Amino acid sequence: MAIFSKPTVPRFAVDVYQNEYLPEGGREVNAVVTVSATGGGTIGGAVGAPHLYSPGRGPAAAVALMVDCSGSMDYPPTKMRNAREATAAAVDTLRDGVHFAVIGGTHVAKEVYPGGGRLAVASEATRAAATYALRRLSAGGGTAIGTWLRLADRLLSSADVTIRHGILLTDGRNEHETPEALRSALDGCAGRFTCDARGVGTDWEVKEVTQIASALLGTADIVADPAGLAADFTAMMETAMGKEVADVALRLWTPVGTTVRFVKQVAPSVEDLTDRRSEAGPRTGDYPTGSWGDESRDYHVCLEVPPAGIGQEMLAARVSLVVPPPGGGSAENLGAQGLVRAVWTDDVAASTRINPQVAHYTGQAELAHVIQEGLDLRKAGDLDGATAKLGRAVQLAGVSGNADTAKLLAKVVDVVDAAAGTVRLKAKVEEADEMTLETRSTKTVRVKK
């Protein structure tokens, strides 16, 4: 007989790293906020929604798998076969009780399993039935990803669950709908479910796939060799099954006269959250962070405070974490808080010292930016500009210890002097290598605290 412990939720903690000292009249305050969730394990509990949880199981969840079935998936034929096998592997990773559906995507979205505008509930029988249904997947038609996302949203919203998650696979460009239609679909789905997006092969558009992941607070990556899809899909599903609290928001309160310049996630990847702020009361704003399991992320908060004289100090911001209850109403505080301070001093050494965490992530954000700029310039034919930007990227990767990004850069440029940022563009670059660098440019390395 299995003995189950009482469902628990992850415990959230907030740590603030900053140099709070400013020179007389100084106004800019920077802080790195580390948010950690620990102790949830695999037995979940819902904040404010215990009825959605069962002993010995994770939180109530729904997953939609969107598989590209456009005509290009038949070139080569192994691509479609690998996609079927990968989706089957992901379905096999679903824990019992999770609601799920499989969607076939072309210029329209079709329900592959279970059909009828509903979700299946994972069990040995439904996982086997879904795997059988996947055999019917065949390639043919165009690509309109917005229709896939809208169908996924309709299906996911039909279940009374806490965690809603999508996994999307495409191998081509979104040629059968306008960019505005995709943007509209993403706007409609944002905040309703998270989504991981993957591009298989090298005929898809990196900016489209990363746009999807960014808007829906998921991850983006390339699977250059279709044979690697099954392992990637399994890993994505395992991560999704580990999520235990949905819709967590970073809440920022600031005093009168203080302006929020930006709020960025900086680890495990760079994501600007500044424009996603929703007002939550006087001088209070919420920044969405998506779903959480046992994990840790870092955020860079930059503030502009009113100038003050020597010896004065102020609370520049209060950081907390909140999650909305299932039925609406007031958000529930997760019980973790951090304070950002400002202290004015005439000690030049204190006021000019750059906090190591802030310096590290400022460099990581610049690294992501110059890689994107360098690759765009290379595509536009500005080889001198591309060389300068990618040289700076090599320099930043070396300084920050981002070895993975340094290896990816070395496939696009010949490094002459990493410390000085001196490089030469390679005469011939494999398309998969360039796309991998672009897709993974926002991934960061954590600073040692």
C-alpha positions as a LaTeX table, in Angstrom:
\begin{tabular}{lrrr}
\hline
Residue & $x$ (\AA) & $y$ (\AA) & $z$ (\AA) \\
\hline
Met1 & 0.00 & 0.00 & 0.00 \\
Ala2 & 1.34 & 3.44 & $-0.92$ \\
Ile3 & 1.52 & 5.97 & 1.89 \\
Phe4 & 1.25 & 9.56 & 0.76 \\
Ser5 & 2.39 & 12.59 & 2.67 \\
Lys6 & 0.35 & 15.74 & 2.93 \\
Pro7 & 0.54 & 17.86 & $-0.24$ \\
Thr8 & 2.99 & 20.74 & 0.05 \\
Val9 & 3.91 & 23.76 & $-2.03$ \\
Pro10 & 7.38 & 25.08 & $-2.79$ \\
Arg11 & 8.66 & 27.61 & $-0.27$ \\
Phe12 & 9.65 & 30.84 & $-1.98$ \\
Ala13 & 12.55 & 33.03 & $-0.89$ \\
Val14 & 13.77 & 36.41 & $-2.14$ \\
Asp15 & 17.37 & 37.60 & $-1.83$ \\
Val16 & 18.53 & 41.05 & $-2.93$ \\
Tyr17 & 22.09 & 41.76 & $-4.09$ \\
Gln18 & 23.08 & 45.39 & $-4.59$ \\
Asn19 & 25.45 & 48.19 & $-3.74$ \\
Glu20 & 23.02 & 50.50 & $-1.97$ \\
Tyr21 & 25.49 & 53.41 & $-1.75$ \\
Leu22 & 25.03 & 56.40 & $-4.07$ \\
Pro23 & 27.07 & 59.60 & $-4.39$ \\
Glu24 & 25.42 & 62.87 & $-3.41$ \\
Gly25 & 22.67 & 63.53 & $-5.93$ \\
Gly26 & 22.90 & 60.01 & $-7.36$ \\
Arg27 & 19.65 & 58.62 & $-8.73$ \\
Glu28 & 20.15 & 55.19 & $-10.33$ \\
Val29 & 19.70 & 52.12 & $-8.11$ \\
Asn30 & 20.43 & 48.61 & $-9.44$ \\
Ala31 & 19.70 & 45.32 & $-7.72$ \\
Val32 & 19.73 & 41.65 & $-8.64$ \\
Val33 & 16.80 & 39.83 & $-7.06$ \\
Thr34 & 17.17 & 36.06 & $-6.70$ \\
Val35 & 13.90 & 34.16 & $-6.37$ \\
Ser36 & 14.12 & 30.55 & $-5.22$ \\
Ala37 & 11.41 & 27.92 & $-4.85$ \\
Thr38 & 12.35 & 24.85 & $-2.84$ \\
Gly39 & 10.75 & 21.97 & $-0.99$ \\
Gly40 & 7.78 & 21.31 & $-3.25$ \\
Gly41 & 9.08 & 17.99 & $-4.52$ \\
Thr42 & 6.76 & 15.92 & $-6.67$ \\
Ile43 & 3.81 & 16.17 & $-4.31$ \\
Gly44 & 2.20 & 19.48 & $-5.14$ \\
Gly45 & $-0.22$ & 21.74 & $-3.39$ \\
Ala46 & $-2.08$ & 24.69 & $-4.78$ \\
Val47 & $-1.73$ & 28.11 & $-3.27$ \\
Gly48 & $-5.32$ & 29.04 & $-2.52$ \\
Ala49 & $-6.71$ & 25.99 & $-4.35$ \\
Pro50 & $-6.28$ & 22.78 & $-2.36$ \\
His51 & $-9.24$ & 21.18 & $-4.12$ \\
Leu52 & $-7.18$ & 20.90 & $-7.30$ \\
Tyr53 & $-4.60$ & 18.61 & $-5.67$ \\
Ser54 & $-4.60$ & 15.00 & $-4.71$ \\
Pro55 & $-2.25$ & 13.28 & $-2.24$ \\
Gly56 & 0.72 & 11.69 & $-3.92$ \\
Arg57 & 0.23 & 13.61 & $-7.15$ \\
Gly58 & 1.38 & 16.88 & $-8.54$ \\
Pro59 & $-0.89$ & 19.85 & $-9.16$ \\
Ala60 & $-3.82$ & 19.55 & $-11.54$ \\
Ala61 & $-2.34$ & 20.23 & $-14.97$ \\
Ala62 & $-3.22$ & 20.29 & $-18.65$ \\
Val63 & $-0.79$ & 20.00 & $-21.56$ \\
Ala64 & $-1.32$ & 20.58 & $-25.29$ \\
Leu65 & 1.23 & 19.19 & $-27.74$ \\
Met66 & 1.28 & 21.04 & $-31.08$ \\
Val67 & 3.04 & 19.14 & $-33.87$ \\
Asp68 & 3.86 & 20.68 & $-37.24$ \\
Cys69 & 2.28 & 18.55 & $-39.99$ \\
Ser70 & 2.95 & 20.90 & $-42.91$ \\
Gly71 & 4.24 & 19.53 & $-46.19$ \\
Ser72 & 7.86 & 20.33 & $-45.41$ \\
Met73 & 7.79 & 17.79 & $-42.56$ \\
Asp74 & 8.06 & 15.11 & $-45.27$ \\
Tyr75 & 11.49 & 16.33 & $-46.41$ \\
Pro76 & 13.14 & 14.12 & $-45.44$ \\
Pro77 & 10.44 & 11.59 & $-44.43$ \\
Thr78 & 12.38 & 10.74 & $-41.27$ \\
Lys79 & 11.46 & 14.18 & $-39.88$ \\
Met80 & 7.75 & 13.31 & $-39.58$ \\
Arg81 & 8.59 & 9.90 & $-38.13$ \\
Asn82 & 10.87 & 11.47 & $-35.53$ \\
Ala83 & 8.16 & 13.99 & $-34.65$ \\
Arg84 & 5.63 & 11.20 & $-34.09$ \\
Glu85 & 8.09 & 9.28 & $-31.92$ \\
Ala86 & 9.01 & 12.39 & $-29.95$ \\
Thr87 & 5.38 & 13.25 & $-29.27$ \\
Ala88 & 4.72 & 9.67 & $-28.19$ \\
Ala89 & 7.69 & 9.86 & $-25.81$ \\
Ala90 & 6.33 & 13.10 & $-24.33$ \\
Val91 & 2.87 & 11.57 & $-23.89$ \\
Asp92 & 4.47 & 8.61 & $-22.15$ \\
Thr93 & 6.04 & 11.05 & $-19.65$ \\
Leu94 & 2.65 & 12.45 & $-18.56$ \\
Arg95 & 1.76 & 11.47 & $-15.03$ \\
Asp96 & $-1.62$ & 9.90 & $-14.34$ \\
Gly97 & $-4.42$ & 12.43 & $-14.02$ \\
Val98 & $-2.94$ & 15.14 & $-16.22$ \\
His99 & $-5.30$ & 16.43 & $-18.90$ \\
Phe100 & $-3.80$ & 16.48 & $-22.39$ \\
Ala101 & $-4.39$ & 16.79 & $-26.11$ \\
Val102 & $-2.39$ & 16.42 & $-29.30$ \\
Ile103 & $-2.85$ & 18.98 & $-32.09$ \\
Gly104 & $-1.72$ & 18.59 & $-35.69$ \\
Gly105 & $-0.72$ & 21.95 & $-37.15$ \\
Thr106 & $-0.81$ & 23.03 & $-40.81$ \\
His107 & $-2.54$ & 26.13 & $-42.25$ \\
Val108 & $-5.31$ & 25.02 & $-39.90$ \\
Ala109 & $-5.23$ & 23.28 & $-36.51$ \\
Lys110 & $-6.67$ & 19.79 & $-36.14$ \\
Glu111 & $-7.37$ & 17.73 & $-33.05$ \\
Val112 & $-5.41$ & 14.50 & $-33.32$ \\
Tyr113 & $-6.30$ & 13.15 & $-29.87$ \\
Pro114 & $-8.70$ & 12.82 & $-28.14$ \\
Gly115 & $-10.87$ & 14.99 & $-30.43$ \\
Gly116 & $-14.32$ & 16.40 & $-29.90$ \\
Gly117 & $-13.07$ & 19.68 & $-28.43$ \\
Arg118 & $-12.02$ & 18.04 & $-25.20$ \\
Leu119 & $-8.98$ & 16.86 & $-23.29$ \\
Ala120 & $-8.06$ & 13.31 & $-22.34$ \\
Val121 & $-6.99$ & 12.37 & $-18.82$ \\
Ala122 & $-3.64$ & 10.60 & $-18.73$ \\
Ser123 & $-3.73$ & 6.93 & $-17.82$ \\
Glu124 & $-2.15$ & 3.79 & $-19.18$ \\
Ala125 & $-5.11$ & 3.41 & $-21.57$ \\
Thr126 & $-5.22$ & 7.02 & $-22.84$ \\
Arg127 & $-1.45$ & 7.21 & $-23.28$ \\
Ala128 & $-1.62$ & 4.06 & $-25.42$ \\
Ala129 & $-4.57$ & 5.44 & $-27.39$ \\
Ala130 & $-2.77$ & 8.71 & $-28.04$ \\
Thr131 & 0.33 & 6.87 & $-29.25$ \\
Tyr132 & $-1.86$ & 4.88 & $-31.64$ \\
Ala133 & $-3.55$ & 8.07 & $-32.89$ \\
Leu134 & $-0.14$ & 9.57 & $-33.63$ \\
Arg135 & 0.34 & 6.99 & $-36.36$ \\
Arg136 & $-2.24$ & 8.93 & $-38.39$ \\
Leu137 & $-0.09$ & 12.05 & $-38.46$ \\
Ser138 & 1.02 & 12.80 & $-42.01$ \\
Ala139 & 2.59 & 15.80 & $-43.69$ \\
Gly140 & 0.69 & 18.09 & $-46.05$ \\
Gly141 & $-0.43$ & 21.70 & $-46.09$ \\
Gly142 & 0.92 & 25.06 & $-44.98$ \\
Thr143 & 1.87 & 26.72 & $-41.69$ \\
Ala144 & $-0.29$ & 29.05 & $-39.61$ \\
Ile145 & 0.98 & 28.79 & $-36.06$ \\
Gly146 & $-1.53$ & 31.25 & $-34.63$ \\
Thr147 & $-4.35$ & 28.78 & $-35.35$ \\
Trp148 & $-2.48$ & 26.06 & $-33.42$ \\
Leu149 & $-2.08$ & 28.32 & $-30.40$ \\
Arg150 & $-5.73$ & 29.39 & $-30.42$ \\
Leu151 & $-6.91$ & 25.77 & $-30.50$ \\
Ala152 & $-4.49$ & 24.90 & $-27.70$ \\
Asp153 & $-5.89$ & 27.78 & $-25.65$ \\
Arg154 & $-9.49$ & 26.63 & $-26.16$ \\
Leu155 & $-8.65$ & 23.08 & $-25.15$ \\
Leu156 & $-6.49$ & 24.01 & $-22.15$ \\
Ser157 & $-9.05$ & 26.48 & $-20.82$ \\
Ser158 & $-11.72$ & 23.76 & $-20.78$ \\
Ala159 & $-10.08$ & 22.05 & $-17.79$ \\
Asp160 & $-10.32$ & 23.22 & $-14.17$ \\
Val161 & $-6.59$ & 22.97 & $-13.54$ \\
Thr162 & $-3.79$ & 25.03 & $-12.04$ \\
Ile163 & $-0.97$ & 24.45 & $-14.55$ \\
Arg164 & $-1.59$ & 24.95 & $-18.29$ \\
His165 & 1.30 & 24.25 & $-20.61$ \\
Gly166 & 1.96 & 23.92 & $-24.34$ \\
Ile167 & 4.75 & 22.30 & $-26.34$ \\
Leu168 & 5.08 & 23.46 & $-29.94$ \\
Leu169 & 7.20 & 21.97 & $-32.72$ \\
Thr170 & 7.70 & 23.56 & $-36.13$ \\
Asp171 & 10.08 & 22.99 & $-39.01$ \\
Gly172 & 9.19 & 25.91 & $-41.25$ \\
Arg173 & 8.31 & 29.56 & $-41.49$ \\
Asn174 & 4.86 & 30.84 & $-40.57$ \\
Glu175 & 3.99 & 31.55 & $-44.21$ \\
His176 & 0.21 & 31.12 & $-44.21$ \\
Glu177 & $-0.77$ & 33.89 & $-41.82$ \\
Thr178 & 0.45 & 37.44 & $-41.33$ \\
Pro179 & 2.88 & 38.43 & $-38.57$ \\
Glu180 & 0.02 & 40.48 & $-37.14$ \\
Ala181 & $-2.19$ & 37.37 & $-36.93$ \\
Leu182 & 0.49 & 35.50 & $-35.00$ \\
Arg183 & 1.03 & 38.50 & $-32.72$ \\
Ser184 & $-2.71$ & 38.68 & $-32.08$ \\
Ala185 & $-2.83$ & 34.99 & $-31.20$ \\
Leu186 & 0.10 & 35.38 & $-28.82$ \\
Asp187 & $-1.52$ & 38.39 & $-27.16$ \\
Gly188 & $-4.69$ & 36.36 & $-26.70$ \\
Cys189 & $-2.83$ & 33.41 & $-25.17$ \\
Ala190 & $-0.41$ & 35.36 & $-22.97$ \\
Gly191 & $-1.08$ & 34.73 & $-19.31$ \\
Arg192 & $-3.41$ & 31.82 & $-20.09$ \\
Phe193 & $-0.77$ & 29.13 & $-20.61$ \\
Thr194 & 3.00 & 28.82 & $-20.89$ \\
Cys195 & 4.59 & 27.30 & $-23.97$ \\
Asp196 & 7.94 & 25.80 & $-24.94$ \\
Ala197 & 8.75 & 26.14 & $-28.65$ \\
Arg198 & 11.18 & 24.09 & $-30.71$ \\
Gly199 & 12.44 & 24.43 & $-34.27$ \\
Val200 & 13.54 & 21.23 & $-35.98$ \\
Gly201 & 15.99 & 21.25 & $-38.89$ \\
Thr202 & 17.15 & 24.59 & $-40.34$ \\
Asp203 & 14.26 & 25.88 & $-42.47$ \\
Trp204 & 12.37 & 27.72 & $-39.72$ \\
Glu205 & 12.64 & 31.33 & $-38.58$ \\
Val206 & 14.47 & 31.80 & $-35.28$ \\
Lys207 & 12.73 & 35.08 & $-34.43$ \\
Glu208 & 9.29 & 33.47 & $-34.83$ \\
Val209 & 10.09 & 30.59 & $-32.49$ \\
Thr210 & 11.75 & 32.82 & $-29.88$ \\
Gln211 & 8.82 & 35.26 & $-30.13$ \\
Ile212 & 6.41 & 32.46 & $-29.22$ \\
Ala213 & 8.46 & 31.32 & $-26.24$ \\
Ser214 & 9.02 & 34.86 & $-25.03$ \\
Ala215 & 5.36 & 35.88 & $-25.21$ \\
Leu216 & 4.23 & 32.71 & $-23.44$ \\
Leu217 & 7.05 & 32.63 & $-20.85$ \\
Gly218 & 8.48 & 29.33 & $-22.10$ \\
Thr219 & 11.76 & 28.18 & $-23.58$ \\
Ala220 & 12.97 & 28.15 & $-27.18$ \\
Asp221 & 15.59 & 25.94 & $-28.74$ \\
Ile222 & 16.77 & 24.28 & $-31.92$ \\
Val223 & 16.81 & 20.55 & $-32.59$ \\
Ala224 & 18.99 & 20.54 & $-35.70$ \\
Asp225 & 18.91 & 16.76 & $-36.04$ \\
Pro226 & 15.35 & 15.36 & $-35.94$ \\
Ala227 & 16.77 & 12.23 & $-34.28$ \\
Gly228 & 17.21 & 14.32 & $-31.12$ \\
Leu229 & 13.53 & 15.21 & $-30.82$ \\
Ala230 & 12.47 & 12.35 & $-28.54$ \\
Ala231 & 15.05 & 13.19 & $-25.88$ \\
Asp232 & 14.23 & 16.90 & $-26.08$ \\
Phe233 & 10.46 & 16.35 & $-25.86$ \\
Thr234 & 10.86 & 13.99 & $-22.92$ \\
Ala235 & 13.00 & 16.52 & $-21.06$ \\
Met236 & 10.50 & 19.33 & $-21.75$ \\
Met237 & 7.61 & 17.23 & $-20.48$ \\
Glu238 & 9.51 & 16.19 & $-17.36$ \\
Thr239 & 10.13 & 19.87 & $-16.61$ \\
Ala240 & 6.46 & 20.70 & $-17.22$ \\
Met241 & 5.41 & 17.91 & $-14.87$ \\
Gly242 & 7.62 & 19.48 & $-12.19$ \\
Lys243 & 5.74 & 22.80 & $-12.19$ \\
Glu244 & 3.69 & 23.29 & $-9.03$ \\
Val245 & 2.61 & 26.93 & $-8.80$ \\
Ala246 & 1.24 & 28.81 & $-11.80$ \\
Asp247 & 1.03 & 32.50 & $-12.66$ \\
Val248 & 3.57 & 33.74 & $-10.12$ \\
Ala249 & 4.15 & 37.48 & $-10.40$ \\
Leu250 & 7.06 & 39.56 & $-9.15$ \\
Arg251 & 5.37 & 42.45 & $-7.34$ \\
Leu252 & 7.29 & 45.71 & $-7.09$ \\
Trp253 & 6.24 & 48.54 & $-4.76$ \\
Thr254 & 8.07 & 51.85 & $-5.08$ \\
Pro255 & 7.70 & 55.07 & $-3.06$ \\
Val256 & 6.53 & 58.42 & $-4.40$ \\
Gly257 & 9.02 & 59.90 & $-6.84$ \\
Thr258 & 10.68 & 56.60 & $-7.76$ \\
Thr259 & 10.53 & 55.36 & $-11.38$ \\
Val260 & 11.04 & 51.79 & $-12.55$ \\
Arg261 & 13.49 & 51.92 & $-15.45$ \\
Phe262 & 13.37 & 48.19 & $-16.18$ \\
Val263 & 12.74 & 44.74 & $-14.77$ \\
Lys264 & 14.52 & 41.89 & $-16.57$ \\
Gln265 & 14.86 & 38.21 & $-15.93$ \\
Val266 & 18.59 & 37.60 & $-16.31$ \\
Ala267 & 18.93 & 33.91 & $-15.38$ \\
Pro268 & 18.54 & 31.27 & $-16.62$ \\
Ser269 & 17.93 & 33.45 & $-19.69$ \\
Val270 & 17.47 & 37.12 & $-20.51$ \\
Glu271 & 13.85 & 38.23 & $-20.82$ \\
Asp272 & 12.73 & 41.87 & $-20.56$ \\
Leu273 & 9.56 & 42.05 & $-18.44$ \\
Thr274 & 9.36 & 45.86 & $-18.23$ \\
Asp275 & 6.47 & 46.33 & $-20.68$ \\
Arg276 & 4.50 & 43.42 & $-19.18$ \\
Arg277 & 3.76 & 45.27 & $-15.97$ \\
Ser278 & 0.17 & 45.23 & $-14.76$ \\
Glu279 & $-0.88$ & 47.78 & $-12.16$ \\
Ala280 & $-1.74$ & 46.24 & $-8.79$ \\
Gly281 & $-2.43$ & 49.25 & $-6.61$ \\
Pro282 & $-0.88$ & 52.61 & $-5.74$ \\
Arg283 & 2.77 & 52.60 & $-6.89$ \\
Thr284 & 2.60 & 48.81 & $-7.21$ \\
Gly285 & 3.07 & 46.70 & $-10.33$ \\
Asp286 & 3.13 & 42.98 & $-11.09$ \\
Tyr287 & 5.57 & 41.40 & $-13.57$ \\
Pro288 & 4.63 & 37.89 & $-14.81$ \\
Thr289 & 7.11 & 35.06 & $-14.30$ \\
Gly290 & 5.02 & 32.02 & $-15.30$ \\
Ser291 & 4.94 & 28.65 & $-13.58$ \\
Trp292 & 7.38 & 27.42 & $-10.95$ \\
Gly293 & 8.68 & 24.11 & $-9.63$ \\
Asp294 & 11.81 & 23.63 & $-7.55$ \\
Glu295 & 14.09 & 26.20 & $-9.20$ \\
Ser296 & 15.84 & 29.56 & $-8.89$ \\
Arg297 & 15.84 & 32.59 & $-11.19$ \\
Asp298 & 17.51 & 36.00 & $-11.11$ \\
Tyr299 & 15.96 & 39.37 & $-11.98$ \\
His300 & 17.68 & 42.73 & $-12.56$ \\
Val301 & 15.69 & 45.69 & $-11.24$ \\
Cys302 & 16.78 & 49.21 & $-12.18$ \\
Leu303 & 15.18 & 52.21 & $-10.45$ \\
Glu304 & 15.47 & 55.99 & $-10.60$ \\
Val305 & 15.03 & 57.60 & $-7.19$ \\
Pro306 & 14.75 & 61.26 & $-6.18$ \\
Pro307 & 18.21 & 62.76 & $-5.48$ \\
Ala308 & 19.16 & 63.24 & $-1.83$ \\
Gly309 & 21.96 & 64.54 & 0.31 \\
Ile310 & 24.79 & 62.84 & 2.19 \\
Gly311 & 23.63 & 60.65 & 5.05 \\
Gln312 & 20.09 & 60.22 & 3.83 \\
Glu313 & 18.67 & 56.80 & 3.04 \\
Met314 & 15.41 & 55.44 & 1.67 \\
Leu315 & 13.58 & 52.27 & 0.80 \\
Ala316 & 13.78 & 52.33 & $-3.01$ \\
Ala317 & 11.54 & 49.29 & $-3.60$ \\
Arg318 & 9.88 & 46.37 & $-1.91$ \\
Val319 & 9.87 & 43.10 & $-3.86$ \\
Ser320 & 7.39 & 40.33 & $-3.13$ \\
Leu321 & 5.79 & 37.37 & $-4.90$ \\
Val322 & 2.08 & 36.92 & $-5.49$ \\
Val323 & $-0.20$ & 34.48 & $-7.26$ \\
Pro324 & $-3.84$ & 35.03 & $-8.26$ \\
Pro325 & $-6.42$ & 32.68 & $-6.73$ \\
Pro326 & $-8.32$ & 30.39 & $-9.16$ \\
Gly327 & $-11.63$ & 32.25 & $-8.84$ \\
Gly328 & $-10.24$ & 35.74 & $-9.18$ \\
Gly329 & $-10.10$ & 38.39 & $-6.49$ \\
Ser330 & $-7.11$ & 39.59 & $-4.53$ \\
Ala331 & $-3.74$ & 38.03 & $-5.27$ \\
Glu332 & $-2.25$ & 35.85 & $-2.55$ \\
Asn333 & 1.17 & 36.77 & $-1.21$ \\
Leu334 & 3.65 & 33.89 & $-1.20$ \\
Gly335 & 5.32 & 35.16 & 1.94 \\
Ala336 & 8.73 & 36.11 & 0.53 \\
Gln337 & 9.99 & 39.67 & 0.47 \\
Gly338 & 13.13 & 41.62 & $-0.40$ \\
Leu339 & 14.06 & 45.25 & 0.11 \\
Val340 & 16.03 & 47.50 & $-2.25$ \\
Arg341 & 17.72 & 50.40 & $-0.46$ \\
Ala342 & 19.40 & 53.65 & $-1.38$ \\
Val343 & 21.95 & 55.33 & 0.90 \\
Trp344 & 23.77 & 58.54 & $-0.06$ \\
Thr345 & 27.40 & 58.79 & 1.00 \\
Asp346 & 30.51 & 60.90 & 0.41 \\
Asp347 & 32.65 & 57.74 & 0.55 \\
Val348 & 33.82 & 57.55 & $-3.06$ \\
Ala349 & 35.03 & 53.96 & $-2.73$ \\
Ala350 & 31.62 & 52.84 & $-1.44$ \\
Ser351 & 29.53 & 54.74 & $-3.99$ \\
Thr352 & 31.58 & 53.69 & $-7.03$ \\
Arg353 & 31.81 & 49.99 & $-6.13$ \\
Ile354 & 29.88 & 47.88 & $-8.63$ \\
Asn355 & 28.02 & 44.95 & $-7.12$ \\
Pro356 & 29.40 & 41.70 & $-8.66$ \\
Gln357 & 25.94 & 40.29 & $-9.37$ \\
Val358 & 24.79 & 43.48 & $-11.09$ \\
Ala359 & 28.01 & 43.71 & $-13.12$ \\
His360 & 27.77 & 40.06 & $-14.17$ \\
Tyr361 & 24.21 & 40.25 & $-15.41$ \\
Thr362 & 24.69 & 43.61 & $-17.07$ \\
Gly363 & 27.39 & 41.87 & $-19.12$ \\
Gln364 & 25.16 & 38.87 & $-19.81$ \\
Ala365 & 22.36 & 41.11 & $-21.10$ \\
Glu366 & 24.85 & 42.94 & $-23.34$ \\
Leu367 & 26.18 & 39.58 & $-24.55$ \\
Ala368 & 22.72 & 38.50 & $-25.72$ \\
His369 & 22.17 & 41.88 & $-27.39$ \\
Val370 & 25.46 & 42.04 & $-29.32$ \\
Ile371 & 25.07 & 38.45 & $-30.58$ \\
Gln372 & 21.67 & 39.32 & $-32.05$ \\
Glu373 & 23.04 & 42.55 & $-33.53$ \\
Gly374 & 26.09 & 40.78 & $-34.95$ \\
Leu375 & 24.10 & 38.03 & $-36.63$ \\
Asp376 & 21.61 & 40.54 & $-38.06$ \\
Leu377 & 24.49 & 42.62 & $-39.49$ \\
Arg378 & 26.08 & 39.50 & $-40.97$ \\
Lys379 & 22.82 & 38.61 & $-42.73$ \\
Ala380 & 22.55 & 42.19 & $-44.00$ \\
Gly381 & 26.05 & 42.00 & $-45.48$ \\
Asp382 & 27.71 & 44.43 & $-43.05$ \\
Leu383 & 30.72 & 42.24 & $-42.35$ \\
Asp384 & 32.74 & 44.89 & $-40.53$ \\
Gly385 & 29.85 & 45.68 & $-38.21$ \\
Ala386 & 29.19 & 41.98 & $-37.63$ \\
Thr387 & 32.85 & 41.36 & $-36.83$ \\
Ala388 & 32.88 & 44.16 & $-34.25$ \\
Lys389 & 29.70 & 42.98 & $-32.52$ \\
Leu390 & 30.62 & 39.30 & $-32.48$ \\
Gly391 & 34.12 & 40.19 & $-31.26$ \\
Arg392 & 32.56 & 42.03 & $-28.35$ \\
Ala393 & 30.40 & 38.94 & $-27.73$ \\
Val394 & 33.48 & 36.71 & $-27.55$ \\
Gln395 & 35.05 & 39.13 & $-25.09$ \\
Leu396 & 31.94 & 39.22 & $-22.87$ \\
Ala397 & 31.51 & 35.44 & $-22.96$ \\
Gly398 & 35.08 & 35.02 & $-21.77$ \\
Val399 & 34.80 & 37.59 & $-18.97$ \\
Ser400 & 31.55 & 36.12 & $-17.62$ \\
Gly401 & 32.62 & 32.49 & $-17.91$ \\
Asn402 & 29.83 & 31.64 & $-20.33$ \\
Ala403 & 31.64 & 28.68 & $-21.88$ \\
Asp404 & 28.61 & 27.32 & $-23.75$ \\
Thr405 & 28.07 & 30.58 & $-25.62$ \\
Ala406 & 31.81 & 30.89 & $-26.27$ \\
Lys407 & 31.76 & 27.47 & $-27.97$ \\
Leu408 & 28.80 & 28.48 & $-30.13$ \\
Leu409 & 30.54 & 31.73 & $-31.13$ \\
Ala410 & 33.66 & 29.79 & $-32.12$ \\
Lys411 & 31.61 & 28.04 & $-34.81$ \\
Val412 & 30.74 & 31.39 & $-36.40$ \\
Val413 & 34.00 & 33.31 & $-35.94$ \\
Asp414 & 37.70 & 32.51 & $-35.72$ \\
Val415 & 38.91 & 33.85 & $-32.39$ \\
Val416 & 42.23 & 35.68 & $-32.63$ \\
Asp417 & 42.30 & 37.23 & $-29.14$ \\
Ala418 & 39.33 & 36.47 & $-26.85$ \\
Ala419 & 40.36 & 38.93 & $-24.15$ \\
Ala420 & 40.59 & 41.79 & $-26.66$ \\
Gly421 & 37.54 & 40.65 & $-28.64$ \\
Thr422 & 39.53 & 40.28 & $-31.85$ \\
Val423 & 37.87 & 37.85 & $-34.28$ \\
Arg424 & 37.48 & 37.06 & $-37.96$ \\
Leu425 & 34.21 & 35.96 & $-39.50$ \\
Lys426 & 34.40 & 32.43 & $-40.82$ \\
Ala427 & 34.11 & 32.27 & $-44.60$ \\
Lys428 & 31.69 & 29.35 & $-44.37$ \\
Val429 & 29.31 & 28.76 & $-41.49$ \\
Glu430 & 26.95 & 25.84 & $-41.16$ \\
Glu431 & 23.37 & 27.12 & $-41.06$ \\
Ala432 & 22.59 & 24.97 & $-38.02$ \\
Asp433 & 25.51 & 26.51 & $-36.11$ \\
Glu434 & 24.37 & 30.06 & $-36.83$ \\
Met435 & 20.77 & 29.26 & $-35.89$ \\
Thr436 & 21.87 & 27.55 & $-32.68$ \\
Leu437 & 23.86 & 30.62 & $-31.66$ \\
Glu438 & 20.93 & 32.92 & $-32.40$ \\
Thr439 & 18.38 & 30.72 & $-30.62$ \\
Arg440 & 20.51 & 30.25 & $-27.51$ \\
Ser441 & 21.94 & 33.77 & $-27.36$ \\
Thr442 & 19.75 & 34.73 & $-24.39$ \\
Lys443 & 20.83 & 31.79 & $-22.21$ \\
Thr444 & 22.98 & 32.97 & $-19.33$ \\
Val445 & 25.37 & 31.50 & $-16.81$ \\
Arg446 & 24.60 & 32.04 & $-13.11$ \\
Val447 & 26.89 & 34.24 & $-11.07$ \\
Lys448 & 28.55 & 32.66 & $-8.06$ \\
Lys449 & 27.18 & 34.44 & $-5.03$ \\
\hline
\end{tabular}
